[in-house]
Amino acid sequence: AKTKEHINLAFIGHVDHGKSTLVGHLLLKAGAIAEQQLDDGENKFRFVMDKLGEERERGVTIDLAHQKFSTKKYDYTVVDCPGHRDFVKNMITGASQADAGVLVVAADDGVMPQTKEHVFLSKTLGINQLIVAINKIDLVDYDEAKFNELKEEVSALIKTVGFNPANVPFIPVSAFEGDNIKDASPNTSWYKGDTLMQALDNLAAPEKPVSLPLRIPIQDVYSITGVGTVPVGRVETGVMKKGENVIFEPAGASGEVKSIEMHHETFETAEPGDNIGFNVRGVGKNDIRRGDVAGHVDDAPAVAKEFDAQIVVLQHPGVITVGYTPVFHCHTSQVACTFLELTAKLDPATGQVAEENPDFLKTGNAAFVKVKPTKPMVIENAKKIPQMGRFAIRDMGQTVAAGLCIDVTPAK
Ligand code: GDP
């Protein structure tokens, strides 16, 4: 049987607006969990998520960040929500790149600071499809006028970061009561649009980026008897065929692809999403390492001398100034990079320039910056190859910032 296409969903929105409750109820309606897993009482749906969280900590059940459910059309994975610890890092490193966002706005509260931040952040991180759930509609007596008022307010907000509100479904829901999650609710007979599950099924499945240049960030390099050196990694973009010439950057080693293997089977070609091991003529174990990126010789991965980036400071105990040199995590590489220039501070809710050449950046700030890697690294313009342009900045054991490369000054 043909496997269903798959969509990663991020639930975003202000704290307490009902993200966990909505995910819990959605899992229930989709049949991914059973009623028995629910607690009684006011917090019953949120309980599902908390409960799974608890169990995860005890190592009993699946990761909260990777809850799965299916409809007739798609398989979905709920990726972690902003605010949860490694959300941004996971998104950036591609572990859980979200294909679409469900923005949850509580009808009684309206647009709040985190609503704005998450909208801006998700756009920065490359989420281009959005569904808006106006939640807790029960708390405003299923009032159509109130819904329309919020729809206008949220439309204005998402427009500032570049979403077209005309293409975004706005759905009145009660995560707690279940209105308009799977079936149209009689409580909102004035609403003629899709339910949440219908809107999810109207999302476009992500296309495999087969026409972008070939990029395979190397995770590990093995020596296998009878085969030789076998770099392994996931094909992020492009297609690789046996017999083609590939180069590893920044290492510079190159050669002809002799074999491609996946799950102990050999293949003639590898595509985006494939986790492969491959062997390249003349490339030995000491010639390449984790963090190198393989690409075609005639369209090699870009090695940056310096690069410009747009960043969001997520949680920093101090301030970021020129000269600061934390570790940048980009695809499989980890390289300390120095801030050369704080070019401009941005309004976190709109992305517009708020201040040129600020003295420092602190938690909550978004900015354009110029950065210099302390050793050669592959990073590319996220507009050309999104998968190769995202990074997380880690320091003192936490993700302090996240961003996108917007221009590269090549080293070669
Ligand atoms: P999160 O922080 O966004 O994940 O929000 P939660 O899912 O934890 O919900 C916060 C509180 O709002 C909880 O007490 C929920 O029971 C309550 N809540 C969530 N959705 C609804 C809803 O649709 N209607 C009502 N009345 N309460 C809700």
Residues whose N, C-alpha, C, O or C-beta is under 5 A from the ligand:
A	BS01	GDP	H14 V15 D16 H17 G18 K19 S20 T21 L22 E42 N43 R46 N135 K136 I137 D138 L139 V173 S174 A175 F176 E177
